[in-house]
Amino acid sequence: MEWLMVVVASVFEVGWVIGLKYAATTGEWALTTVAIIVSFGLLIRAGQRLPVGTVYAVFVGLGTAGTVTMDILIFGEPLRLSVLLFLALLLAGIFGLKAATSTEEVEKEGN
């Protein structure tokens, strides 16, 4: 359940990062603020039960990958092979870090 919170926090991170660049109205700024609060609230909750370093790395990595993806899909950023390569490398590092964090370590830190 905590890892799901990290993933959802990353989705909200993508929202507030885009909001910081494109928000122009009071309503858009309000949504950006809500996204920041939800994102960091979920991150903090997940960090209370999981290894903080791993949680933060996964959060930032997924947020970065999501933001780059939205730039390409929604905002027309050109798709370059180098971007895809480094994104794949980033995601491989995230999944590797997550896999390297054993459940015993998580249970020990949770107690």
N, C-alpha and C positions, 0 to 999 in steps of 0.2 A: 504493500500500500504506500510506503514512503517513497519508493522509486516512481510510482505513478504521480505522486505529488511533485517530484522533481521534473518529470516530463510536462505536466500541466503548467508548472511555474515557468518552464522554458517557452511554452507557447505564449504565455502572457508577456514574457520578456520580449519576444518578437513584436508583440503588439505595442508595448511601450517604446521600444526603440524606434519603430516606424512612426509612432505618434510624436516623439521628440523632434523628428525631422519635418513631418508634414502637418501637424496640428495647427489649425489657423483660427478656429472658433472656440468659444468657451466650452461648448459641449465636447469638442474633440480633445481639448486639454483636460476636461473632467474625466473622459474615458482613459486618457493616457495616465492620469493620476491613479485611477482605480486599478489599471493594469500593473502599475508599479507596486501598489500596496498588495495586491493579490500575489504577484510574482514573488516578492520578497517574503511575504507571510508564509507562503508554502515552502519556500527555500529554508526559512528558519525552522519551521516545524520538522521538515525532513532531516535537517542537520542535527536535530536533537536526538535522533535515533540511529542515524547512519554516520559513517566517517565523513567529517566535514570536508576534507580535501577532495575526496572522491565526489561527493555531492556537488561541490562548487565546480569542479572540472566538468562534470556531466552537464550541469546547468548552463554554464557558459558555452560549452561546445555545441550543445543542441540549439541554444539560442543563436549562436553564430551561424550554424548551418541553416536554421530556419530563416534568419534574416537575409542571408545570401540567396536562398531559394525564393523568397518573396520578391527580392529585388529583380530576379530573373523573370519570374512568372507574372508579376503584377506591374512592376515599374519599368519593364523593358530593358533592363541591364543586359548587355550582350553576353551570350553564353560562350565561355572560353574553355578550352580543354584544360588549361592550367588551373582554372578555378575548380573544375570538377575533380581534378587530380588531388588538389590540396584539401578539398572538402571530403573526399573519400579517405584521405590520410587522417584528417581530423576525426572523422567518425570511427575509423579503425582504432585510433588512440583512445577514444572515449569508451568504446566497447571493450577494449583490452584492459583499461583501467578498472572498469566495472567488473570484469571477469576476474581480475587479480585480487579484488577485495573479497575475501572468503566470507562465508556466512558465519563462521566462528568469530571472526573479527567484529562483524556487525553485532552479533549477540553479546560479545564481551563488552563493547562500548555502550550498548543499550542498557546494561545493568548498572 
